[in-house]
Amino acid sequence: MTRSIMALLLGMVSAVAAPALPAFTTEAATPVVDPVGDWIGILDVGSPLRVALHIKRTGDKLTGTADSLDEDAFDIAVQAIVADGDRLNFEVQSIQGRYAGTWDPAKQSYVGTWTLGGRVLPLEFVRGIFPSAAAGQ
């Protein structure tokens, strides 16, 4: 019995004396991007369609509007904006469309898909604004 108590005590002392190992994680260190601001992208629907996304923060809630410049459609309400880590998702209920993207640190953009009427199209958003038509003249 003395031998088993000694073995138990030795085991406990060894465990306590062992150096602490650093904690490892399998998650990549992805920088979290603040989605607030102006974003632009080009949607290929047979011809290029310039789109803009404007995201604001009110308290802890994200709100926004979208523009379809080539269709002269502005201030379209955007709902259900969710920015979670490196993901950005939102809906445009008035046209039953939705976007799902992931932050690409190398491109400094959200790379994702726009879904509308059963079609799924690639759409990448980068920070910025489109120049006005007057700026090109």
RAFEN-V303616 format. One line per field, one symbol per residue. burial: I if it has 9 or more other C-alpha atoms within 8 Angstrom, else O. A space follows every 50 residues. Layout:
BEGIN
burial->???
END
This chain:
BEGIN
burial->OOOOOOOOOOOOOOOOOOOOOOOOOOOOOOOOOOOIOIIIIIIIOOOOII IIIIIIIOOOOIIIIIIIIOOOIOOIIIIOIIIOOIIIIIIIIOOIIIII IIIIOOOOIIIIIIIIOOOOIIIIIIIOOOOOOOOOO
END
